[in-house]
Amino acid sequence: MNQKEESVIVSDEIITGKIYLVRGKKVMIDRDLAELYNVETRVLNQSVRRNIKRFPSDFMFQMTKDEMENWKSQIVISNSETMGLRKPPLAFTEQGVAMLSSVLNSEQAILVNIQIIRIFTRMRQLLSSHKEILHKMENLEKKDLEHDEKILLIFKFLKQLERAKQEEHEFRNRKSIGFRQGENE
């Protein structure tokens, strides 16, 4: 890798902040990608439309009006930013973002694309490690529940044993009733 490729064009935090969850998928929106690639949104969308065969539905989709409203409410964009949002934006999955590098062949697009793909990969690895931790915690919780049940069972047996001892003690110390031979003769 040369030094140009290693230099960061945009901070990881900015890119991460532009990744949204839509339809259960992590996606980036056309206008955000255009901004990162330093092209106009219409230019990016024209390039995509000219190469539409490269973008199947699992790579890119157009948001519905409801999805767009939900997205706008999540990012709280001002009226000046909504200018030009006459139709729902295109949403690109990780694979769609990767495909964009073959459509937009500028130096900036290539470098930013590499950075975005690395961030998607780190996010996937992070989620994977979180799943492992969650699985281990669930196992510990199950063991804890099993131990709790066993401890409760031990207490139940101890209480039964204590009751049996108490009953035996009461039986031995009870006052005898009835007639005994040889007492009143």
Residue pairs with C-beta under 8 A, 6 or more apart in sequence:
4 111
5 111
5 114
7 111
8 115
9 108
9 111
9 112
9 115
10 36
10 112
10 115
12 115
12 119
14 36
15 36
15 112
15 115
15 116
15 119
16 119
16 123
18 28
18 29
18 32
18 33
18 36
19 26
19 27
19 28
19 119
19 120
19 123
20 26
20 27
20 28
20 29
20 71
20 74
20 75
20 91
21 27
22 63
22 67
22 71
22 91
23 61
23 67
25 91
25 93
26 93
26 94
26 120
26 123
27 91
27 92
27 93
27 96
28 91
28 92
28 97
28 116
29 71
29 89
29 90
29 91
29 92
30 41
30 44
30 45
30 48
30 89
30 90
30 91
30 92
31 41
31 85
31 89
33 44
33 92
33 97
33 100
34 40
34 41
34 43
34 44
36 112
36 116
37 44
37 100
37 104
37 106
37 108
37 109
37 112
38 106
38 108
39 104
39 106
39 109
41 84
41 89
44 100
44 104
45 90
47 103
47 104
48 55
48 60
48 90
48 100
48 103
50 103
51 102
51 103
54 99
54 102
54 103
55 92
55 96
55 99
58 93
58 95
59 92
59 93
59 95
59 96
59 99
60 90
60 91
60 92
60 93
60 96
60 99
61 90
61 91
62 87
62 88
62 89
62 90
62 91
63 71
63 88
63 89
63 90
63 91
64 88
65 88
67 88
67 91
68 85
68 88
68 89
71 89
72 82
72 85
92 100
94 117
94 120
97 113
97 116
97 117
97 120
98 113
98 117
100 109
100 113
101 109
101 110
101 113
101 114
